[in-house]
Amino acid sequence: MCYGQSEISTALDPEIVAQTIGEQLPAGIPIHQIWTSSLTRCLYPARILTRTLAAQLRVDERLRELDFGQWEGKPWELIQQQVPDLLRSWADDW
């Protein structure tokens, strides 16, 4: 599925995502801010991390993923069928 800025839910539990990220952070280095996009798949785990780490949450729209325009929400296979040359050109130089 082609999604970038589409607001879609994930199968991942935000608590588990936040815990996994937290476990990968270097020990002993204080984290004062956590930056995230406003997309809930990013924002929810970031909110949990900020509470866990007593950090400040910074939401920045510039961190949102690519906007795929008319491709948003379509299966990659369908895009490949409809505009194979355009997809190939984009994939070669995105």
PDB file with one MODEL, atoms N, CA, C and O in Angstrom:
MODEL        1
ATOM      1  N   MET A   1       0.847  -1.176   0.000  1.00  0.00           N
ATOM      2  CA  MET A   1       0.000   0.000   0.000  1.00  0.00           C
ATOM      3  C   MET A   1       0.895   1.242   0.000  1.00  0.00           C
ATOM      4  O   MET A   1       1.845   1.337   0.777  1.00  0.00           O
ATOM      5  N   CYS A   2       0.584   2.160  -0.856  1.00  0.00           N
ATOM      6  CA  CYS A   2       1.324   3.415  -0.928  1.00  0.00           C
ATOM      7  C   CYS A   2       0.701   4.403   0.051  1.00  0.00           C
ATOM      8  O   CYS A   2      -0.423   4.868  -0.141  1.00  0.00           O
ATOM      9  N   TYR A   3       1.431   4.702   1.072  1.00  0.00           N
ATOM     10  CA  TYR A   3       0.969   5.719   2.006  1.00  0.00           C
ATOM     11  C   TYR A   3       2.164   6.536   2.448  1.00  0.00           C
ATOM     12  O   TYR A   3       3.268   6.015   2.612  1.00  0.00           O
ATOM     13  N   GLY A   4       1.940   7.766   2.630  1.00  0.00           N
ATOM     14  CA  GLY A   4       2.977   8.664   3.100  1.00  0.00           C
ATOM     15  C   GLY A   4       2.360   9.542   4.161  1.00  0.00           C
ATOM     16  O   GLY A   4       2.586   9.345   5.355  1.00  0.00           O
ATOM     17  N   GLN A   5       1.584  10.509   3.724  1.00  0.00           N
ATOM     18  CA  GLN A   5       0.952  11.422   4.665  1.00  0.00           C
ATOM     19  C   GLN A   5      -0.456  10.988   5.029  1.00  0.00           C
ATOM     20  O   GLN A   5      -1.145  11.682   5.776  1.00  0.00           O
ATOM     21  N   SER A   6      -0.890   9.855   4.514  1.00  0.00           N
ATOM     22  CA  SER A   6      -2.213   9.351   4.875  1.00  0.00           C
ATOM     23  C   SER A   6      -2.224   8.956   6.346  1.00  0.00           C
ATOM     24  O   SER A   6      -1.260   8.391   6.864  1.00  0.00           O
ATOM     25  N   GLU A   7      -3.305   9.258   6.988  1.00  0.00           N
ATOM     26  CA  GLU A   7      -3.471   8.903   8.399  1.00  0.00           C
ATOM     27  C   GLU A   7      -4.030   7.494   8.465  1.00  0.00           C
ATOM     28  O   GLU A   7      -5.234   7.279   8.328  1.00  0.00           O
ATOM     29  N   ILE A   8      -3.150   6.554   8.675  1.00  0.00           N
ATOM     30  CA  ILE A   8      -3.569   5.157   8.757  1.00  0.00           C
ATOM     31  C   ILE A   8      -3.127   4.584  10.101  1.00  0.00           C
ATOM     32  O   ILE A   8      -2.123   4.998  10.681  1.00  0.00           O
ATOM     33  N   SER A   9      -3.896   3.636  10.563  1.00  0.00           N
ATOM     34  CA  SER A   9      -3.503   2.989  11.817  1.00  0.00           C
ATOM     35  C   SER A   9      -2.525   1.865  11.509  1.00  0.00           C
ATOM     36  O   SER A   9      -2.440   1.390  10.376  1.00  0.00           O
ATOM     37  N   THR A  10      -1.805   1.457  12.510  1.00  0.00           N
ATOM     38  CA  THR A  10      -0.871   0.352  12.346  1.00  0.00           C
ATOM     39  C   THR A  10      -1.309  -0.803  13.233  1.00  0.00           C
ATOM     40  O   THR A  10      -2.114  -0.631  14.148  1.00  0.00           O
ATOM     41  N   ALA A  11      -0.778  -1.960  12.954  1.00  0.00           N
ATOM     42  CA  ALA A  11      -1.062  -3.130  13.775  1.00  0.00           C
ATOM     43  C   ALA A  11      -0.204  -3.121  15.042  1.00  0.00           C
ATOM     44  O   ALA A  11      -0.405  -3.936  15.942  1.00  0.00           O
ATOM     45  N   LEU A  12       0.747  -2.199  15.104  1.00  0.00           N
ATOM     46  CA  LEU A  12       1.660  -2.138  16.234  1.00  0.00           C
ATOM     47  C   LEU A  12       1.051  -1.341  17.383  1.00  0.00           C
ATOM     48  O   LEU A  12       0.486  -0.267  17.177  1.00  0.00           O
ATOM     49  N   ASP A  13       1.173  -1.871  18.575  1.00  0.00           N
ATOM     50  CA  ASP A  13       0.701  -1.189  19.769  1.00  0.00           C
ATOM     51  C   ASP A  13       1.675  -0.058  20.096  1.00  0.00           C
ATOM     52  O   ASP A  13       2.874  -0.305  20.218  1.00  0.00           O
ATOM     53  N   PRO A  14       1.183   1.189  20.243  1.00  0.00           N
ATOM     54  CA  PRO A  14       2.079   2.313  20.526  1.00  0.00           C
ATOM     55  C   PRO A  14       2.913   2.106  21.788  1.00  0.00           C
ATOM     56  O   PRO A  14       4.051   2.568  21.858  1.00  0.00           O
ATOM     57  N   GLU A  15       2.360   1.418  22.784  1.00  0.00           N
ATOM     58  CA  GLU A  15       3.108   1.140  24.015  1.00  0.00           C
ATOM     59  C   GLU A  15       4.328   0.268  23.715  1.00  0.00           C
ATOM     60  O   GLU A  15       5.422   0.524  24.217  1.00  0.00           O
ATOM     61  N   ILE A  16       4.132  -0.753  22.900  1.00  0.00           N
ATOM     62  CA  ILE A  16       5.225  -1.655  22.549  1.00  0.00           C
ATOM     63  C   ILE A  16       6.258  -0.931  21.686  1.00  0.00           C
ATOM     64  O   ILE A  16       7.462  -1.113  21.860  1.00  0.00           O
ATOM     65  N   VAL A  17       5.778  -0.115  20.762  1.00  0.00           N
ATOM     66  CA  VAL A  17       6.695   0.662  19.914  1.00  0.00           C
ATOM     67  C   VAL A  17       7.552   1.584  20.783  1.00  0.00           C
ATOM     68  O   VAL A  17       8.771   1.640  20.619  1.00  0.00           O
ATOM     69  N   ALA A  18       6.915   2.301  21.703  1.00  0.00           N
ATOM     70  CA  ALA A  18       7.647   3.212  22.580  1.00  0.00           C
ATOM     71  C   ALA A  18       8.648   2.446  23.442  1.00  0.00           C
ATOM     72  O   ALA A  18       9.779   2.894  23.632  1.00  0.00           O
ATOM     73  N   GLN A  19       8.235   1.307  23.955  1.00  0.00           N
ATOM     74  CA  GLN A  19       9.135   0.500  24.778  1.00  0.00           C
ATOM     75  C   GLN A  19      10.336   0.029  23.958  1.00  0.00           C
ATOM     76  O   GLN A  19      11.471   0.083  24.430  1.00  0.00           O
ATOM     77  N   THR A  20      10.089  -0.431  22.740  1.00  0.00           N
ATOM     78  CA  THR A  20      11.164  -0.911  21.875  1.00  0.00           C
ATOM     79  C   THR A  20      12.153   0.209  21.559  1.00  0.00           C
ATOM     80  O   THR A  20      13.366   0.009  21.605  1.00  0.00           O
ATOM     81  N   ILE A  21      11.625   1.378  21.240  1.00  0.00           N
ATOM     82  CA  ILE A  21      12.501   2.529  20.965  1.00  0.00           C
ATOM     83  C   ILE A  21      13.295   2.881  22.221  1.00  0.00           C
ATOM     84  O   ILE A  21      14.505   3.098  22.164  1.00  0.00           O
ATOM     85  N   GLY A  22      12.603   2.934  23.347  1.00  0.00           N
ATOM     86  CA  GLY A  22      13.269   3.277  24.602  1.00  0.00           C
ATOM     87  C   GLY A  22      14.398   2.325  24.943  1.00  0.00           C
ATOM     88  O   GLY A  22      15.431   2.748  25.463  1.00  0.00           O
ATOM     89  N   GLU A  23      14.214   1.046  24.656  1.00  0.00           N
ATOM     90  CA  GLU A  23      15.244   0.050  24.937  1.00  0.00           C
ATOM     91  C   GLU A  23      16.476   0.216  24.048  1.00  0.00           C
ATOM     92  O   GLU A  23      17.563  -0.247  24.394  1.00  0.00           O
ATOM     93  N   GLN A  24      16.307   0.870  22.917  1.00  0.00           N
ATOM     94  CA  GLN A  24      17.417   1.045  21.987  1.00  0.00           C
ATOM     95  C   GLN A  24      18.178   2.355  22.202  1.00  0.00           C
ATOM     96  O   GLN A  24      19.205   2.588  21.564  1.00  0.00           O
ATOM     97  N   LEU A  25      17.687   3.192  23.082  1.00  0.00           N
ATOM     98  CA  LEU A  25      18.368   4.459  23.354  1.00  0.00           C
ATOM     99  C   LEU A  25      19.616   4.197  24.184  1.00  0.00           C
ATOM    100  O   LEU A  25      19.615   3.318  25.047  1.00  0.00           O
ATOM    101  N   PRO A  26      20.674   4.947  23.932  1.00  0.00           N
ATOM    102  CA  PRO A  26      21.905   4.757  24.707  1.00  0.00           C
ATOM    103  C   PRO A  26      21.672   5.091  26.180  1.00  0.00           C
ATOM    104  O   PRO A  26      21.039   6.096  26.504  1.00  0.00           O
ATOM    105  N   ALA A  27      22.177   4.263  27.045  1.00  0.00           N
ATOM    106  CA  ALA A  27      22.030   4.469  28.484  1.00  0.00           C
ATOM    107  C   ALA A  27      22.852   5.667  28.934  1.00  0.00           C
ATOM    108  O   ALA A  27      23.944   5.913  28.423  1.00  0.00           O
ATOM    109  N   GLY A  28      22.321   6.399  29.883  1.00  0.00           N
ATOM    110  CA  GLY A  28      23.066   7.485  30.503  1.00  0.00           C
ATOM    111  C   GLY A  28      23.063   8.791  29.746  1.00  0.00           C
ATOM    112  O   GLY A  28      23.638   9.770  30.224  1.00  0.00           O
ATOM    113  N   ILE A  29      22.441   8.845  28.586  1.00  0.00           N
ATOM    114  CA  ILE A  29      22.386  10.090  27.821  1.00  0.00           C
ATOM    115  C   ILE A  29      20.998  10.702  28.024  1.00  0.00           C
ATOM    116  O   ILE A  29      20.000  10.120  27.599  1.00  0.00           O
ATOM    117  N   PRO A  30      20.925  11.857  28.663  1.00  0.00           N
ATOM    118  CA  PRO A  30      19.616  12.460  28.909  1.00  0.00           C
ATOM    119  C   PRO A  30      18.953  12.913  27.603  1.00  0.00           C
ATOM    120  O   PRO A  30      19.604  13.462  26.715  1.00  0.00           O
ATOM    121  N   ILE A  31      17.681  12.674  27.515  1.00  0.00           N
ATOM    122  CA  ILE A  31      16.909  13.092  26.341  1.00  0.00           C
ATOM    123  C   ILE A  31      15.921  14.154  26.816  1.00  0.00           C
ATOM    124  O   ILE A  31      15.059  13.888  27.654  1.00  0.00           O
ATOM    125  N   HIS A  32      16.060  15.342  26.276  1.00  0.00           N
ATOM    126  CA  HIS A  32      15.243  16.467  26.719  1.00  0.00           C
ATOM    127  C   HIS A  32      14.052  16.726  25.808  1.00  0.00           C
ATOM    128  O   HIS A  32      13.029  17.250  26.246  1.00  0.00           O
ATOM    129  N   GLN A  33      14.188  16.359  24.548  1.00  0.00           N
ATOM    130  CA  GLN A  33      13.118  16.598  23.581  1.00  0.00           C
ATOM    131  C   GLN A  33      12.968  15.394  22.675  1.00  0.00           C
ATOM    132  O   GLN A  33      13.932  14.701  22.350  1.00  0.00           O
ATOM    133  N   ILE A  34      11.730  15.172  22.280  1.00  0.00           N
ATOM    134  CA  ILE A  34      11.426  14.147  21.280  1.00  0.00           C
ATOM    135  C   ILE A  34      10.643  14.844  20.181  1.00  0.00           C
ATOM    136  O   ILE A  34       9.609  15.465  20.428  1.00  0.00           O
ATOM    137  N   TRP A  35      11.150  14.729  18.975  1.00  0.00           N
ATOM    138  CA  TRP A  35      10.529  15.347  17.807  1.00  0.00           C
ATOM    139  C   TRP A  35       9.758  14.286  17.030  1.00  0.00           C
ATOM    140  O   TRP A  35      10.217  13.153  16.884  1.00  0.00           O
ATOM    141  N   THR A  36       8.587  14.661  16.536  1.00  0.00           N
ATOM    142  CA  THR A  36       7.750  13.733  15.791  1.00  0.00           C
ATOM    143  C   THR A  36       6.877  14.488  14.801  1.00  0.00           C
ATOM    144  O   THR A  36       6.679  15.697  14.917  1.00  0.00           O
ATOM    145  N   SER A  37       6.365  13.756  13.832  1.00  0.00           N
ATOM    146  CA  SER A  37       5.348  14.328  12.956  1.00  0.00           C
ATOM    147  C   SER A  37       4.004  14.231  13.678  1.00  0.00           C
ATOM    148  O   SER A  37       3.910  13.639  14.753  1.00  0.00           O
ATOM    149  N   SER A  38       2.993  14.801  13.094  1.00  0.00           N
ATOM    150  CA  SER A  38       1.664  14.759  13.699  1.00  0.00           C
ATOM    151  C   SER A  38       0.892  13.488  13.340  1.00  0.00           C
ATOM    152  O   SER A  38      -0.213  13.278  13.842  1.00  0.00           O
ATOM    153  N   LEU A  39       1.454  12.649  12.488  1.00  0.00           N
ATOM    154  CA  LEU A  39       0.766  11.408  12.138  1.00  0.00           C
ATOM    155  C   LEU A  39       0.678  10.520  13.371  1.00  0.00           C
ATOM    156  O   LEU A  39       1.675  10.331  14.069  1.00  0.00           O
ATOM    157  N   THR A  40      -0.486   9.980  13.645  1.00  0.00           N
ATOM    158  CA  THR A  40      -0.687   9.247  14.894  1.00  0.00           C
ATOM    159  C   THR A  40       0.238   8.051  15.031  1.00  0.00           C
ATOM    160  O   THR A  40       0.606   7.688  16.148  1.00  0.00           O
ATOM    161  N   ARG A  41       0.624   7.429  13.921  1.00  0.00           N
ATOM    162  CA  ARG A  41       1.533   6.285  14.026  1.00  0.00           C
ATOM    163  C   ARG A  41       2.886   6.690  14.576  1.00  0.00           C
ATOM    164  O   ARG A  41       3.636   5.842  15.061  1.00  0.00           O
ATOM    165  N   CYS A  42       3.208   7.970  14.508  1.00  0.00           N
ATOM    166  CA  CYS A  42       4.444   8.501  15.089  1.00  0.00           C
ATOM    167  C   CYS A  42       4.166   9.215  16.414  1.00  0.00           C
ATOM    168  O   CYS A  42       4.912   9.076  17.384  1.00  0.00           O
ATOM    169  N   LEU A  43       3.089   9.972  16.428  1.00  0.00           N
ATOM    170  CA  LEU A  43       2.763  10.814  17.575  1.00  0.00           C
ATOM    171  C   LEU A  43       2.447  10.005  18.832  1.00  0.00           C
ATOM    172  O   LEU A  43       2.917  10.357  19.914  1.00  0.00           O
ATOM    173  N   TYR A  44       1.675   8.945  18.720  1.00  0.00           N
ATOM    174  CA  TYR A  44       1.287   8.172  19.906  1.00  0.00           C
ATOM    175  C   TYR A  44       2.492   7.564  20.627  1.00  0.00           C
ATOM    176  O   TYR A  44       2.611   7.727  21.841  1.00  0.00           O
ATOM    177  N   PRO A  45       3.387   6.870  19.923  1.00  0.00           N
ATOM    178  CA  PRO A  45       4.568   6.372  20.632  1.00  0.00           C
ATOM    179  C   PRO A  45       5.435   7.509  21.188  1.00  0.00           C
ATOM    180  O   PRO A  45       6.019   7.376  22.263  1.00  0.00           O
ATOM    181  N   ALA A  46       5.515   8.619  20.460  1.00  0.00           N
ATOM    182  CA  ALA A  46       6.319   9.751  20.934  1.00  0.00           C
ATOM    183  C   ALA A  46       5.752  10.316  22.231  1.00  0.00           C
ATOM    184  O   ALA A  46       6.508  10.682  23.131  1.00  0.00           O
ATOM    185  N   ARG A  47       4.434  10.389  22.330  1.00  0.00           N
ATOM    186  CA  ARG A  47       3.813  10.871  23.580  1.00  0.00           C
ATOM    187  C   ARG A  47       4.167   9.963  24.752  1.00  0.00           C
ATOM    188  O   ARG A  47       4.457  10.439  25.849  1.00  0.00           O
ATOM    189  N   ILE A  48       4.142   8.676  24.520  1.00  0.00           N
ATOM    190  CA  ILE A  48       4.477   7.718  25.575  1.00  0.00           C
ATOM    191  C   ILE A  48       5.935   7.893  25.986  1.00  0.00           C
ATOM    192  O   ILE A  48       6.250   7.911  27.176  1.00  0.00           O
ATOM    193  N   LEU A  49       6.808   8.019  25.018  1.00  0.00           N
ATOM    194  CA  LEU A  49       8.235   8.212  25.322  1.00  0.00           C
ATOM    195  C   LEU A  49       8.493   9.492  26.107  1.00  0.00           C
ATOM    196  O   LEU A  49       9.316   9.509  27.022  1.00  0.00           O
ATOM    197  N   THR A  50       7.795  10.555  25.752  1.00  0.00           N
ATOM    198  CA  THR A  50       8.016  11.811  26.476  1.00  0.00           C
ATOM    199  C   THR A  50       7.619  11.678  27.938  1.00  0.00           C
ATOM    200  O   THR A  50       8.273  12.243  28.814  1.00  0.00           O
ATOM    201  N   ARG A  51       6.565  10.942  28.203  1.00  0.00           N
ATOM    202  CA  ARG A  51       6.174  10.716  29.601  1.00  0.00           C
ATOM    203  C   ARG A  51       7.212   9.842  30.310  1.00  0.00           C
ATOM    204  O   ARG A  51       7.607  10.126  31.441  1.00  0.00           O
ATOM    205  N   THR A  52       7.644   8.782  29.637  1.00  0.00           N
ATOM    206  CA  THR A  52       8.614   7.856  30.231  1.00  0.00           C
ATOM    207  C   THR A  52       9.935   8.542  30.513  1.00  0.00           C
ATOM    208  O   THR A  52      10.548   8.306  31.555  1.00  0.00           O
ATOM    209  N   LEU A  53      10.378   9.382  29.604  1.00  0.00           N
ATOM    210  CA  LEU A  53      11.689  10.013  29.712  1.00  0.00           C
ATOM    211  C   LEU A  53      11.641  11.418  30.325  1.00  0.00           C
ATOM    212  O   LEU A  53      12.674  12.069  30.479  1.00  0.00           O
ATOM    213  N   ALA A  54      10.440  11.876  30.670  1.00  0.00           N
ATOM    214  CA  ALA A  54      10.262  13.239  31.175  1.00  0.00           C
ATOM    215  C   ALA A  54      10.860  14.250  30.200  1.00  0.00           C
ATOM    216  O   ALA A  54      11.544  15.191  30.600  1.00  0.00           O
ATOM    217  N   ALA A  55      10.591  14.039  28.935  1.00  0.00           N
ATOM    218  CA  ALA A  55      11.105  14.914  27.875  1.00  0.00           C
ATOM    219  C   ALA A  55       9.975  15.796  27.352  1.00  0.00           C
ATOM    220  O   ALA A  55       8.802  15.583  27.660  1.00  0.00           O
ATOM    221  N   GLN A  56      10.348  16.767  26.575  1.00  0.00           N
ATOM    222  CA  GLN A  56       9.380  17.671  25.963  1.00  0.00           C
ATOM    223  C   GLN A  56       9.045  17.164  24.561  1.00  0.00           C
ATOM    224  O   GLN A  56       9.932  16.764  23.807  1.00  0.00           O
ATOM    225  N   LEU A  57       7.776  17.185  24.228  1.00  0.00           N
ATOM    226  CA  LEU A  57       7.323  16.739  22.910  1.00  0.00           C
ATOM    227  C   LEU A  57       7.311  17.912  21.940  1.00  0.00           C
ATOM    228  O   LEU A  57       6.782  18.981  22.245  1.00  0.00           O
ATOM    229  N   ARG A  58       7.900  17.698  20.773  1.00  0.00           N
ATOM    230  CA  ARG A  58       7.911  18.696  19.700  1.00  0.00           C
ATOM    231  C   ARG A  58       7.279  18.064  18.468  1.00  0.00           C
ATOM    232  O   ARG A  58       7.804  17.095  17.921  1.00  0.00           O
ATOM    233  N   VAL A  59       6.155  18.614  18.034  1.00  0.00           N
ATOM    234  CA  VAL A  59       5.475  18.132  16.842  1.00  0.00           C
ATOM    235  C   VAL A  59       5.803  19.084  15.709  1.00  0.00           C
ATOM    236  O   VAL A  59       5.606  20.293  15.823  1.00  0.00           O
ATOM    237  N   ASP A  60       6.304  18.527  14.615  1.00  0.00           N
ATOM    238  CA  ASP A  60       6.731  19.351  13.492  1.00  0.00           C
ATOM    239  C   ASP A  60       6.196  18.736  12.203  1.00  0.00           C
ATOM    240  O   ASP A  60       6.525  17.599  11.865  1.00  0.00           O
ATOM    241  N   GLU A  61       5.384  19.484  11.499  1.00  0.00           N
ATOM    242  CA  GLU A  61       4.774  19.001  10.252  1.00  0.00           C
ATOM    243  C   GLU A  61       5.820  18.662   9.191  1.00  0.00           C
ATOM    244  O   GLU A  61       5.555  17.859   8.296  1.00  0.00           O
ATOM    245  N   ARG A  62       6.987  19.258   9.282  1.00  0.00           N
ATOM    246  CA  ARG A  62       8.036  18.970   8.299  1.00  0.00           C
ATOM    247  C   ARG A  62       8.547  17.539   8.406  1.00  0.00           C
ATOM    248  O   ARG A  62       9.229  17.061   7.499  1.00  0.00           O
ATOM    249  N   LEU A  63       8.234  16.854   9.486  1.00  0.00           N
ATOM    250  CA  LEU A  63       8.672  15.473   9.672  1.00  0.00           C
ATOM    251  C   LEU A  63       7.685  14.454   9.100  1.00  0.00           C
ATOM    252  O   LEU A  63       7.923  13.248   9.165  1.00  0.00           O
ATOM    253  N   ARG A  64       6.584  14.943   8.541  1.00  0.00           N
ATOM    254  CA  ARG A  64       5.631  14.024   7.913  1.00  0.00           C
ATOM    255  C   ARG A  64       6.302  13.341   6.728  1.00  0.00           C
ATOM    256  O   ARG A  64       7.237  13.875   6.131  1.00  0.00           O
ATOM    257  N   GLU A  65       5.817  12.177   6.406  1.00  0.00           N
ATOM    258  CA  GLU A  65       6.397  11.426   5.297  1.00  0.00           C
ATOM    259  C   GLU A  65       6.063  12.087   3.964  1.00  0.00           C
ATOM    260  O   GLU A  65       5.352  13.090   3.916  1.00  0.00           O
ATOM    261  N   LEU A  66       6.585  11.511   2.886  1.00  0.00           N
ATOM    262  CA  LEU A  66       6.322  12.027   1.541  1.00  0.00           C
ATOM    263  C   LEU A  66       4.832  12.084   1.250  1.00  0.00           C
ATOM    264  O   LEU A  66       4.062  11.253   1.731  1.00  0.00           O
ATOM    265  N   ASP A  67       4.438  13.057   0.471  1.00  0.00           N
ATOM    266  CA  ASP A  67       3.066  13.136  -0.023  1.00  0.00           C
ATOM    267  C   ASP A  67       3.059  12.511  -1.409  1.00  0.00           C
ATOM    268  O   ASP A  67       3.656  13.051  -2.340  1.00  0.00           O
ATOM    269  N   PHE A  68       2.392  11.386  -1.547  1.00  0.00           N
ATOM    270  CA  PHE A  68       2.374  10.672  -2.817  1.00  0.00           C
ATOM    271  C   PHE A  68       1.236  11.118  -3.734  1.00  0.00           C
ATOM    272  O   PHE A  68       1.019  10.517  -4.786  1.00  0.00           O
ATOM    273  N   GLY A  69       0.523  12.148  -3.350  1.00  0.00           N
ATOM    274  CA  GLY A  69      -0.523  12.694  -4.213  1.00  0.00           C
ATOM    275  C   GLY A  69      -1.563  11.660  -4.600  1.00  0.00           C
ATOM    276  O   GLY A  69      -2.170  11.025  -3.737  1.00  0.00           O
ATOM    277  N   GLN A  70      -1.768  11.492  -5.892  1.00  0.00           N
ATOM    278  CA  GLN A  70      -2.792  10.566  -6.392  1.00  0.00           C
ATOM    279  C   GLN A  70      -2.471   9.107  -6.085  1.00  0.00           C
ATOM    280  O   GLN A  70      -3.352   8.251  -6.170  1.00  0.00           O
ATOM    281  N   TRP A  71      -1.253   8.820  -5.737  1.00  0.00           N
ATOM    282  CA  TRP A  71      -0.874   7.436  -5.414  1.00  0.00           C
ATOM    283  C   TRP A  71      -1.262   7.062  -3.988  1.00  0.00           C
ATOM    284  O   TRP A  71      -1.372   5.878  -3.668  1.00  0.00           O
ATOM    285  N   GLU A  72      -1.471   8.059  -3.129  1.00  0.00           N
ATOM    286  CA  GLU A  72      -1.794   7.791  -1.718  1.00  0.00           C
ATOM    287  C   GLU A  72      -2.964   6.824  -1.612  1.00  0.00           C
ATOM    288  O   GLU A  72      -4.001   7.005  -2.249  1.00  0.00           O
ATOM    289  N   GLY A  73      -2.777   5.799  -0.797  1.00  0.00           N
ATOM    290  CA  GLY A  73      -3.854   4.859  -0.507  1.00  0.00           C
ATOM    291  C   GLY A  73      -4.050   3.767  -1.539  1.00  0.00           C
ATOM    292  O   GLY A  73      -4.921   2.912  -1.375  1.00  0.00           O
ATOM    293  N   LYS A  74      -3.259   3.780  -2.595  1.00  0.00           N
ATOM    294  CA  LYS A  74      -3.407   2.758  -3.635  1.00  0.00           C
ATOM    295  C   LYS A  74      -2.367   1.661  -3.450  1.00  0.00           C
ATOM    296  O   LYS A  74      -1.259   1.931  -2.986  1.00  0.00           O
ATOM    297  N   PRO A  75      -2.706   0.440  -3.805  1.00  0.00           N
ATOM    298  CA  PRO A  75      -1.701  -0.629  -3.756  1.00  0.00           C
ATOM    299  C   PRO A  75      -0.604  -0.364  -4.793  1.00  0.00           C
ATOM    300  O   PRO A  75      -0.881   0.103  -5.898  1.00  0.00           O
ATOM    301  N   TRP A  76       0.641  -0.669  -4.420  1.00  0.00           N
ATOM    302  CA  TRP A  76       1.757  -0.473  -5.344  1.00  0.00           C
ATOM    303  C   TRP A  76       1.546  -1.254  -6.638  1.00  0.00           C
ATOM    304  O   TRP A  76       1.935  -0.798  -7.713  1.00  0.00           O
ATOM    305  N   GLU A  77       0.935  -2.421  -6.531  1.00  0.00           N
ATOM    306  CA  GLU A  77       0.693  -3.231  -7.730  1.00  0.00           C
ATOM    307  C   GLU A  77      -0.224  -2.496  -8.715  1.00  0.00           C
ATOM    308  O   GLU A  77      -0.015  -2.557  -9.927  1.00  0.00           O
ATOM    309  N   LEU A  78      -1.230  -1.808  -8.192  1.00  0.00           N
ATOM    310  CA  LEU A  78      -2.143  -1.050  -9.051  1.00  0.00           C
ATOM    311  C   LEU A  78      -1.412   0.126  -9.701  1.00  0.00           C
ATOM    312  O   LEU A  78      -1.604   0.398 -10.886  1.00  0.00           O
ATOM    313  N   ILE A  79      -0.592   0.806  -8.944  1.00  0.00           N
ATOM    314  CA  ILE A  79       0.190   1.919  -9.498  1.00  0.00           C
ATOM    315  C   ILE A  79       1.103   1.393 -10.596  1.00  0.00           C
ATOM    316  O   ILE A  79       1.239   2.017 -11.648  1.00  0.00           O
ATOM    317  N   GLN A  80       1.725   0.252 -10.355  1.00  0.00           N
ATOM    318  CA  GLN A  80       2.598  -0.377 -11.352  1.00  0.00           C
ATOM    319  C   GLN A  80       1.823  -0.690 -12.626  1.00  0.00           C
ATOM    320  O   GLN A  80       2.341  -0.502 -13.727  1.00  0.00           O
ATOM    321  N   GLN A  81       0.606  -1.158 -12.489  1.00  0.00           N
ATOM    322  CA  GLN A  81      -0.212  -1.481 -13.667  1.00  0.00           C
ATOM    323  C   GLN A  81      -0.639  -0.222 -14.412  1.00  0.00           C
ATOM    324  O   GLN A  81      -0.646  -0.197 -15.643  1.00  0.00           O
ATOM    325  N   GLN A  82      -0.996   0.823 -13.667  1.00  0.00           N
ATOM    326  CA  GLN A  82      -1.547   2.035 -14.281  1.00  0.00           C
ATOM    327  C   GLN A  82      -0.482   2.940 -14.894  1.00  0.00           C
ATOM    328  O   GLN A  82      -0.684   3.488 -15.978  1.00  0.00           O
ATOM    329  N   VAL A  83       0.634   3.097 -14.219  1.00  0.00           N
ATOM    330  CA  VAL A  83       1.666   4.033 -14.690  1.00  0.00           C
ATOM    331  C   VAL A  83       3.062   3.438 -14.491  1.00  0.00           C
ATOM    332  O   VAL A  83       3.864   3.982 -13.731  1.00  0.00           O
ATOM    333  N   PRO A  84       3.354   2.335 -15.162  1.00  0.00           N
ATOM    334  CA  PRO A  84       4.636   1.664 -14.919  1.00  0.00           C
ATOM    335  C   PRO A  84       5.856   2.540 -15.212  1.00  0.00           C
ATOM    336  O   PRO A  84       6.833   2.502 -14.463  1.00  0.00           O
ATOM    337  N   ASP A  85       5.814   3.322 -16.281  1.00  0.00           N
ATOM    338  CA  ASP A  85       6.968   4.163 -16.620  1.00  0.00           C
ATOM    339  C   ASP A  85       7.180   5.267 -15.589  1.00  0.00           C
ATOM    340  O   ASP A  85       8.313   5.563 -15.209  1.00  0.00           O
ATOM    341  N   LEU A  86       6.096   5.866 -15.146  1.00  0.00           N
ATOM    342  CA  LEU A  86       6.191   6.929 -14.144  1.00  0.00           C
ATOM    343  C   LEU A  86       6.701   6.371 -12.817  1.00  0.00           C
ATOM    344  O   LEU A  86       7.549   6.988 -12.173  1.00  0.00           O
ATOM    345  N   LEU A  87       6.203   5.229 -12.411  1.00  0.00           N
ATOM    346  CA  LEU A  87       6.659   4.601 -11.174  1.00  0.00           C
ATOM    347  C   LEU A  87       8.141   4.245 -11.272  1.00  0.00           C
ATOM    348  O   LEU A  87       8.902   4.485 -10.335  1.00  0.00           O
ATOM    349  N   ARG A  88       8.541   3.685 -12.382  1.00  0.00           N
ATOM    350  CA  ARG A  88       9.947   3.315 -12.576  1.00  0.00           C
ATOM    351  C   ARG A  88      10.835   4.562 -12.526  1.00  0.00           C
ATOM    352  O   ARG A  88      11.892   4.555 -11.894  1.00  0.00           O
ATOM    353  N   SER A  89      10.402   5.619 -13.189  1.00  0.00           N
ATOM    354  CA  SER A  89      11.164   6.865 -13.189  1.00  0.00           C
ATOM    355  C   SER A  89      11.300   7.429 -11.784  1.00  0.00           C
ATOM    356  O   SER A  89      12.376   7.876 -11.387  1.00  0.00           O
ATOM    357  N   TRP A  90      10.206   7.407 -11.036  1.00  0.00           N
ATOM    358  CA  TRP A  90      10.229   7.904  -9.655  1.00  0.00           C
ATOM    359  C   TRP A  90      11.151   7.032  -8.795  1.00  0.00           C
ATOM    360  O   TRP A  90      11.958   7.554  -8.025  1.00  0.00           O
ATOM    361  N   ALA A  91      11.034   5.713  -8.925  1.00  0.00           N
ATOM    362  CA  ALA A  91      11.826   4.785  -8.109  1.00  0.00           C
ATOM    363  C   ALA A  91      13.321   4.922  -8.418  1.00  0.00           C
ATOM    364  O   ALA A  91      14.158   4.740  -7.534  1.00  0.00           O
ATOM    365  N   ASP A  92      13.651   5.239  -9.663  1.00  0.00           N
ATOM    366  CA  ASP A  92      15.048   5.374 -10.045  1.00  0.00           C
ATOM    367  C   ASP A  92      15.688   6.653  -9.524  1.00  0.00           C
ATOM    368  O   ASP A  92      16.910   6.730  -9.397  1.00  0.00           O
ATOM    369  N   ASP A  93      14.852   7.679  -9.216  1.00  0.00           N
ATOM    370  CA  ASP A  93      15.408   8.972  -8.807  1.00  0.00           C
ATOM    371  C   ASP A  93      14.480   9.679  -7.819  1.00  0.00           C
ATOM    372  O   ASP A  93      14.090  10.826  -8.040  1.00  0.00           O
ATOM    373  N   TRP A  94      14.137   9.012  -6.759  1.00  0.00           N
ATOM    374  CA  TRP A  94      13.236   9.650  -5.810  1.00  0.00           C
ATOM    375  C   TRP A  94      13.999  10.500  -4.851  1.00  0.00           C
ATOM    376  O   TRP A  94      13.406  11.122  -3.970  1.00  0.00           O
TER     377      TRP A  94
ENDMDL
END
